[in-house]
Amino acid sequence: MPKKTLTERCQPFTRYIEGIKAQGFYPYFRPISRSWGTEVEVAGKRLIMIGSNDYLGLSHDPRVLEAASQALRRWGSGPGGSRFLSGNLSLHEELEERLAAFVGKKRAVLHVTGFSTNLGAIACLLTAQDTILCDRENHASILEGCQASKARLIPFAHNDPKAAAEKLHQAREKYPNGIMLLITEGVFSMSGDLSLLPGLVALKRTFPDLLVYLDDAHGIGVMGYQGRGTATHFGLTDQVDFIMGTFSKALASIGGFIASDDIDVLEYLRHHSKPLIFSAGLPASCTATVMTCLDIIEHEPERVNRLWEITRKVHAGYQEIGLRTGEPVSPVLPIHIGSEIKAGLFAADLFKNGVFALPAVFPAVPRNKAVIRTAYMSTHQESQIDYVLEVMSKLATKHGVLASDLEERGYFANASGFSSPGPGVSDQAISQIGK
Ligand SMILES: Cc1ncc(COP(=O)(O)O)c(C=O)c1O
């Protein structure tokens, strides 16, 4: 094969994207010029936002904005360095204590994003002697952490404790030594599925040394008593060894954390997680935002209740239209479309009709299992939801994406929604099994 320059290597992809743009349905990187929370402005057009993870609508709460601006004035706009060196704010440590208590663990460690929390934590805690059991739909940041750790990666069928048990038995027999870590999401980011956590932690009865790592990016602030997350929802906090969360969803900011009762492990992590040591700390404004969001979530349970009301209403609306969607077990309600091009065209038509939602395509979901990922906020008004449902109904028929249309095209042949290989754990990762 003739040697290619870097430009030549990238060009086929770039041309492909240009082709989609020329056809007018490239939906990504849309510049939002203004946001009111449930509505945004793009290219001078006001749209109802149904694709945000700001589940509780806190990013525009006046108390949050005030706390962020006070912190900005007190600590400045950036921390000026890594937390390890000159950028460790007292507010970071306060938030760590607060988060640990919130999720029911002894200690928590902050990172600058959720992605870098998974990447840094998994990579620094596991080694080539260890084995990771990973749900096939786990997020890309988890996979990056697994790959960076060099541990053996064993994917198991999505949300299937029985499949996990089989893989675990095989792995323990083959690799009797080394740490065994099972990683699952609490609420899966694309399908909105709720983890079958009880079945997964039950594996600890057979394998007492099994460690369980829960990425609760989409569960924190939403699931369980006072939004304390999926482990609280199931009453299994003490069975989960690591709870990871992000601030980029219900906590209306950016940043991430990992919490555990194992103080030694977290102290080690604080000194070895590369994104923590070699990235600057979280800006004070983001940190104060999260503190205030926690106050609000703890004191205003009606926000979470309203989110569930809206989620159930939308789910019922989708069903009435005849769309194929997930169960209302989380605020993430994907609309199954299948064809990636159809999903792009559908999203473009939503846009024309004043609705902002985006297609999720491979590798975020398996090939030809494209969805329009919708997620609503507790601040959406009834009139906004009614309007969106009206638009969905009109467009679903126009584009032929009703559940009955999908059935005709054989969409459900091998899956109840998403099928393997899962979005996060790709073929490439699977090929590493047993390395
Ligand atoms: C399950 C899951 N984990 C981790 C992340 C990364 O979070 P962040 O946006 O804070 O980097 C995301 C973000 O989409 C996610 O969905």
The ligand as a MOL file (V3000), in Angstrom:
LIG
                    3D

  0  0  0     0  0            999 V3000
M  V30 BEGIN CTAB
M  V30 COUNTS 16 16 0 0 0
M  V30 BEGIN ATOM
M  V30 1 C -22.2450 7.8180 30.6410 0
M  V30 2 C -21.3380 8.9820 30.4750 0
M  V30 3 N -20.1750 8.9870 31.1340 0
M  V30 4 C -19.3170 10.0120 31.0300 0
M  V30 5 C -19.5950 11.1010 30.2340 0
M  V30 6 C -18.6130 12.2360 30.1340 0
M  V30 7 O -19.0950 13.3260 30.8180 0
M  V30 8 P -18.5730 14.8200 30.5620 0
M  V30 9 O -19.5170 15.4470 29.5880 0
M  V30 10 O -18.6410 15.4450 31.8960 0
M  V30 11 O -17.1890 14.7440 30.0510 0
M  V30 12 C -20.8000 11.1480 29.5420 0
M  V30 13 C -21.0940 12.3060 28.6970 0
M  V30 14 O -21.8250 12.2960 27.7760 0
M  V30 15 C -21.6880 10.0560 29.6480 0
M  V30 16 O -22.8450 10.0490 28.9900 0
M  V30 END ATOM
M  V30 BEGIN BOND
M  V30 1 1 1 2
M  V30 2 1 2 3
M  V30 3 2 2 15
M  V30 4 2 3 4
M  V30 5 1 4 5
M  V30 6 1 5 6
M  V30 7 2 5 12
M  V30 8 1 6 7
M  V30 9 1 7 8
M  V30 10 2 8 9
M  V30 11 1 8 10
M  V30 12 1 8 11
M  V30 13 1 12 13
M  V30 14 1 12 15
M  V30 15 2 13 14
M  V30 16 1 15 16
M  V30 END BOND
M  V30 END CTAB
M  END
